[in-house]
């Protein structure tokens, strides 16, 4: 992901706020397990804020579309189907 300057980060945050709650709004870390993305209160750690803002900026529909495209790519990729067949037990 390209580096976001402060202005881009603010625009992404504003756009995300207009779209609704963050994709990680309901995410909570497991008890007694240090979570790298959020602190104990559920607030994103500084290193993850721009990444989360960028995902939020895409919106749920765009993320769904991109995940579907990635899934299709993996289904169509010969290497992925070979690995999948090996792990499912139906491979060579």
N, C-alpha and C positions, 0 to 999 in steps of 0.2 A: 504494500500500500504506500503511495507517495506520502511524503511528509506534509502535514497540514500546518499552515501558519496560523497565527492567533485569529486572524479575520475569518479564515476558512473554518476553523474550529467553532467560532461563535455562530457562523451561518449554519453549520451542521447541527449545532445544539438547538438553535432557534427553530430550524426546520423539524427536528425531532420533537421538540416541545409542541409544535403545531400538529404533528401527526398523532400524538398521544403518548402514553407511557413508554418508557424504554423497553427494549426487548428483554432486558435483564431486571425489570422492575420487580418481578416476583421471585427472582433467584435468591436463594439463601444458602450460605455455606453450611456444610455438615458440622454438627457440634464436635468440638475438640479436634477439628482437622483444619490446618492452615490452608486457606484458599488463596491462590495466587492472583485471582481476578478481583475479588472484593474483600473488604475487611469484615470484621465480626458483625458490624451493623448493617452490612449489605451494600455499603457505598463502594463504588469502583475505586481501585487503587490508581494512583496517578499514571502509571505506565499503561493502563488499559483504557483510560478515559477517551483518548482520540479514536481508538479502535471501535469502542462501543458507540461513540457519537457517529462515526462513519457508517456503521451497520444500521443504527437508528435512522440516519439520513436517507438510507436506501428505501426504508419502509418494508412492511411485511410482504406486500405483493411482489416487489422486486426481488427480495431475498428468496421467496418461494419460487419465483421464476428461475433464478440463478441456481438454486439447489436442484431443481428439476432438470435444468440443462446439464449440470455436472453429473447427475445420476445417469442421464441418457448417454453422456460421453463415456462414462465408465462401463455401461452396458455394451456400448458399441466398440470399445477399445479391445483389441485381441488380447493384450497382456492382462487386462482386468478379468476377462472371461476365463483365461487359463488359470489365473490365481484363484478365482472363485470356484472353478470346478475342482481344483486341488483341495481346497479347504472344505468343500461340501462332500468330498469322498467319491465324486463321480468322474474324477479326472483320470488321466492315464496311469 
